[in-house]
């Protein structure tokens, strides 16, 4: 009995790319400073963090063809 499996090289490449992207997300992305009792300061910090995530997320989208779900 003979059988053939196609696409393993593509799968391996995709897994390697995904691994590289996830390694890039490991660790510190950035830092923000805010005043906990000041809603405007907290909102600004949240916006800064979202921007940092979006910047890092673009690398994931390019590597893995992932889609960010909000």
N, C-alpha and C positions, 0 to 999 in steps of 0.2 A: 504494500500500500504506500503510495507517495502522495504527499500534500505539500502545498506551498503557502507560505505566509507572506503577504505583501504589506508594505508600509511601515515595517519596524524601524527603518532608518529615520523616517519622518517623525514617528512617535518618540524615538530617542532624542532627536534634535529638539523637539518641542519640550520634552521633559527637562533637558539640559538648559534650554532657554528660560523655562519657568523657574528652575532652581536658581539660576543666576539672578533673575528678577527678585525672587524672594530674599536672597542673600543681601541684595541692595537695600531692602526695606528693614533688614535687621539692624537694630541699634538706634541711635539717636537721629531723628529727622531734623530737629531744630528745637528752639526754646522760645517761649514767650513770657512776658512779664505783664501782670495785670493786678488791679486792685479788686479783691474779692467782693467788696461792698459797693462797688461802682458798676452798675449794669452796663454802662457804655464801655467801660474798660474790659469787662468780661466779653461783651459782644465783639469788640475789636480783636481780642485775643482769639476768640473762636474763628473769626474770619482769617486771621493770620495762620492758624493751624490748618484750616481748610485749604488755604493757598499752598501750604507746604505739602499737604497730602496730595493735592492735585498735581503739583510739580513732580513728586515721586511717582504718582499714579500714571503719569504720561509715559514714564519709562516702562511700567508694567504693560500698558496698553500696546505700546510699540513692540514689546518682546512677546507677549502672550496673546495678543489680540483679545484681551479681556475687556469687559464693559463694566464701568462703575455703576453700581445700583444704589440709589439714594432712597 
